[in-house]
Amino acid sequence: MKEGIHPEYHGITVVMTDGTSFNTRTTWGKEGDTMRLDIDPLSHPAWTGAGHRLMDTAGQLSKFGKRYQNFGLAAKE
C-alpha cells in the first residue's frame, strides 16, 4: 500500500434510537467521537415493516383494482 493516502481508521461509539450503544471502527469523525443515529434498523419502516402503505396517486391504484378485480383462479367446488 502507498503511504499517506488512506484515511485514518479509529474507534467511535454509535448510539441507536432506543439509547443503546456499541463501539465500532470507522473513518468517520475522530477517535472517541459519538455518532447518534436518527434512523436505524430498530425504527425505520424498511426494516421493521411498519407503516407500509400504498399511495394512490391520481387514482392509479383504483384503476388497477378495477381492471384486475376478476383476475385470479376460480374457486374449486
C-alpha positions in Angstrom: 0.0 0.0 0.0 1.1 3.5 -0.6 1.9 5.6 2.5 -0.2 8.6 3.4 -3.2 8.1 1.0 -5.5 6.1 3.2 -7.9 7.8 5.7 -7.4 7.3 9.5 -9.3 4.2 10.8 -10.3 4.6 14.5 -12.9 3.7 17.1 -16.2 5.5 17.8 -19.4 4.9 19.7 -22.7 4.6 17.9 -25.9 5.4 19.8 -29.1 3.8 18.4 -32.5 5.5 18.5 -33.5 3.5 21.6 -30.4 4.7 23.5 -28.4 1.5 23.3 -24.8 1.9 22.1 -21.9 0.0 20.6 -18.3 0.6 19.7 -17.1 0.2 16.1 -14.2 1.2 13.9 -14.6 3.7 11.1 -13.1 6.5 9.1 -16.0 8.9 10.2 -15.1 11.6 12.6 -12.3 11.4 15.1 -11.1 8.9 17.7 -13.7 8.7 20.5 -16.5 10.6 18.7 -20.1 9.6 19.2 -22.5 9.1 16.3 -26.1 9.4 17.2 -28.5 7.8 14.8 -31.8 9.4 13.8 -32.8 6.3 11.8 -31.7 2.8 12.4 -32.9 -0.8 11.8 -34.9 -0.6 15.1 -37.0 2.4 13.9 -37.0 2.5 10.1 -40.1 1.1 8.3 -37.9 -0.6 5.6 -36.5 -2.9 8.4 -39.5 -3.1 10.8 -42.3 -3.4 8.2 -44.4 -0.8 10.0 -46.2 1.9 8.1 -46.3 0.0 4.8 -48.9 1.9 2.7 -49.5 2.3 -1.0 -50.2 5.9 -2.0 -53.0 6.2 -4.6 -51.5 8.8 -7.0 -54.1 10.2 -9.4 -56.3 7.1 -8.9 -53.8 4.7 -10.4 -54.4 2.1 -7.7 -58.2 2.4 -8.2 -57.8 1.9 -11.9 -55.6 -1.1 -11.4 -58.1 -2.6 -8.9 -61.0 -2.2 -11.3 -59.1 -3.6 -14.3 -58.0 -6.7 -12.5 -60.8 -7.2 -10.0 -61.9 -10.5 -11.6 -58.4 -11.8 -12.3 -57.5 -14.9 -10.3 -58.1 -18.6 -10.0 -61.7 -19.8 -9.9 -62.7 -21.3 -6.7 -63.0 -25.1 -6.8 -66.4 -26.6 -5.8 
